[in-house]
Amino acid sequence: MTIRRLAAALVLVAAGVAVLLLRTDRGAPPPQPVAAQAVTGPSGIDVHYAQMMVEHHEQAVAMSRTLIAKGGAPERIRLIAEFIVHDQQREIDQTNEWLAAWGAPPAGPGEDGAEHGMLTGAQLAELTGATGRDAPDVFLRLMIEHHRGAIAMSRSLLDGPAGNAYIHSLAKHVINEQTAENDAMAALLRR
């Protein structure tokens, strides 16, 4: 019994010495709180990506609301549209807050065309004019194309130099989420 107590005491002493050694600074500067550490500001590329992604997401939200307002879409397609409205509006709000926090101008109005993976006015008119059973398929086809544009924009950003952590994480999120959404929408088109 005394050998066990002695062994337990030795283990406790060794643990105490280890903790003491780990807590000793050994000349290292004390750790700074996160708020005191230098944060690299965003590059012009980061700001441009954020502004373009806000515009891109706004178009996706508008497209989804157009389909939802038509009514009669199959439940799975309607749920995808509702998810896009909710999720991308949240990302719009967060990205606008990020832009404001860095003193960057907000996104401006988009141009009519395929700039930055955006759909053209003619394509949007096709969705607006689609009726009945055609509307869900037009929505899926156009949203897949729209998502491909966002994925290409995001890959382009990530292929460049390292940048702001928030924007690069947003780009990774866009690639992952919109690739998965495209897979689901493509499966619905093939039904």
Contacts in CASP RR format, 6 or more apart in sequence:
PFRMAT RR
TARGET T0000
AUTHOR 0000-0000-0000
METHOD contacts of the structure
MODEL  1
MTIRRLAAALVLVAAGVAVLLLRTDRGAPPPQPVAAQAVTGPSGIDVHYA
QMMVEHHEQAVAMSRTLIAKGGAPERIRLIAEFIVHDQQREIDQTNEWLA
AWGAPPAGPGEDGAEHGMLTGAQLAELTGATGRDAPDVFLRLMIEHHRGA
IAMSRSLLDGPAGNAYIHSLAKHVINEQTAENDAMAALLRR
40 163 0 8 1.000
40 164 0 8 1.000
41 102 0 8 1.000
41 164 0 8 1.000
42 50 0 8 1.000
42 102 0 8 1.000
42 104 0 8 1.000
42 163 0 8 1.000
42 164 0 8 1.000
42 167 0 8 1.000
43 161 0 8 1.000
43 163 0 8 1.000
43 164 0 8 1.000
45 157 0 8 1.000
45 160 0 8 1.000
45 161 0 8 1.000
45 163 0 8 1.000
46 157 0 8 1.000
46 163 0 8 1.000
46 164 0 8 1.000
46 167 0 8 1.000
47 99 0 8 1.000
47 102 0 8 1.000
47 104 0 8 1.000
49 153 0 8 1.000
49 154 0 8 1.000
49 157 0 8 1.000
49 167 0 8 1.000
49 171 0 8 1.000
50 95 0 8 1.000
50 98 0 8 1.000
50 99 0 8 1.000
50 104 0 8 1.000
50 107 0 8 1.000
50 167 0 8 1.000
50 170 0 8 1.000
51 99 0 8 1.000
51 104 0 8 1.000
51 105 0 8 1.000
51 106 0 8 1.000
51 107 0 8 1.000
51 108 0 8 1.000
52 107 0 8 1.000
52 116 0 8 1.000
52 153 0 8 1.000
53 91 0 8 1.000
53 95 0 8 1.000
53 150 0 8 1.000
53 153 0 8 1.000
53 154 0 8 1.000
53 170 0 8 1.000
53 174 0 8 1.000
54 92 0 8 1.000
54 95 0 8 1.000
54 96 0 8 1.000
54 99 0 8 1.000
54 106 0 8 1.000
54 107 0 8 1.000
55 107 0 8 1.000
55 108 0 8 1.000
55 109 0 8 1.000
55 110 0 8 1.000
55 116 0 8 1.000
55 118 0 8 1.000
56 116 0 8 1.000
56 117 0 8 1.000
56 118 0 8 1.000
56 146 0 8 1.000
56 149 0 8 1.000
56 150 0 8 1.000
56 153 0 8 1.000
57 88 0 8 1.000
57 89 0 8 1.000
57 91 0 8 1.000
57 92 0 8 1.000
57 95 0 8 1.000
57 150 0 8 1.000
58 92 0 8 1.000
58 107 0 8 1.000
59 118 0 8 1.000
59 119 0 8 1.000
59 124 0 8 1.000
59 146 0 8 1.000
60 84 0 8 1.000
60 88 0 8 1.000
60 143 0 8 1.000
60 146 0 8 1.000
60 147 0 8 1.000
60 150 0 8 1.000
61 84 0 8 1.000
61 85 0 8 1.000
61 88 0 8 1.000
61 89 0 8 1.000
61 92 0 8 1.000
62 124 0 8 1.000
63 84 0 8 1.000
63 119 0 8 1.000
63 124 0 8 1.000
63 127 0 8 1.000
63 139 0 8 1.000
63 142 0 8 1.000
63 143 0 8 1.000
63 146 0 8 1.000
64 81 0 8 1.000
64 82 0 8 1.000
64 84 0 8 1.000
64 85 0 8 1.000
64 139 0 8 1.000
64 143 0 8 1.000
65 81 0 8 1.000
65 85 0 8 1.000
66 127 0 8 1.000
66 128 0 8 1.000
66 139 0 8 1.000
67 73 0 8 1.000
67 77 0 8 1.000
67 78 0 8 1.000
67 81 0 8 1.000
67 127 0 8 1.000
67 135 0 8 1.000
67 136 0 8 1.000
67 139 0 8 1.000
68 78 0 8 1.000
68 81 0 8 1.000
68 82 0 8 1.000
68 85 0 8 1.000
70 130 0 8 1.000
70 131 0 8 1.000
70 132 0 8 1.000
70 135 0 8 1.000
71 78 0 8 1.000
72 78 0 8 1.000
72 132 0 8 1.000
73 81 0 8 1.000
73 135 0 8 1.000
73 136 0 8 1.000
73 139 0 8 1.000
74 136 0 8 1.000
74 188 0 8 1.000
76 188 0 8 1.000
77 136 0 8 1.000
77 139 0 8 1.000
77 140 0 8 1.000
77 188 0 8 1.000
80 143 0 8 1.000
80 181 0 8 1.000
80 184 0 8 1.000
80 185 0 8 1.000
80 188 0 8 1.000
81 139 0 8 1.000
84 143 0 8 1.000
84 181 0 8 1.000
87 177 0 8 1.000
91 170 0 8 1.000
91 173 0 8 1.000
95 170 0 8 1.000
96 106 0 8 1.000
96 107 0 8 1.000
98 166 0 8 1.000
98 167 0 8 1.000
99 105 0 8 1.000
99 106 0 8 1.000
99 107 0 8 1.000
100 106 0 8 1.000
110 118 0 8 1.000
111 118 0 8 1.000
112 120 0 8 1.000
112 121 0 8 1.000
113 119 0 8 1.000
113 120 0 8 1.000
113 121 0 8 1.000
114 120 0 8 1.000
116 149 0 8 1.000
116 153 0 8 1.000
117 146 0 8 1.000
117 148 0 8 1.000
117 149 0 8 1.000
117 150 0 8 1.000
117 152 0 8 1.000
117 153 0 8 1.000
118 146 0 8 1.000
118 149 0 8 1.000
119 142 0 8 1.000
119 145 0 8 1.000
119 146 0 8 1.000
123 142 0 8 1.000
123 145 0 8 1.000
124 142 0 8 1.000
126 138 0 8 1.000
126 142 0 8 1.000
127 135 0 8 1.000
127 138 0 8 1.000
127 139 0 8 1.000
127 142 0 8 1.000
129 135 0 8 1.000
130 138 0 8 1.000
130 139 0 8 1.000
137 189 0 8 1.000
140 185 0 8 1.000
140 186 0 8 1.000
140 188 0 8 1.000
140 189 0 8 1.000
141 189 0 8 1.000
143 181 0 8 1.000
143 185 0 8 1.000
144 182 0 8 1.000
144 185 0 8 1.000
144 186 0 8 1.000
144 189 0 8 1.000
147 178 0 8 1.000
147 179 0 8 1.000
147 181 0 8 1.000
147 182 0 8 1.000
147 185 0 8 1.000
148 182 0 8 1.000
150 174 0 8 1.000
150 178 0 8 1.000
151 174 0 8 1.000
151 175 0 8 1.000
151 178 0 8 1.000
151 179 0 8 1.000
151 182 0 8 1.000
153 171 0 8 1.000
153 174 0 8 1.000
154 170 0 8 1.000
154 171 0 8 1.000
154 172 0 8 1.000
154 174 0 8 1.000
154 175 0 8 1.000
155 171 0 8 1.000
155 175 0 8 1.000
157 167 0 8 1.000
157 168 0 8 1.000
157 171 0 8 1.000
158 168 0 8 1.000
158 171 0 8 1.000
158 172 0 8 1.000
158 175 0 8 1.000
162 168 0 8 1.000
END
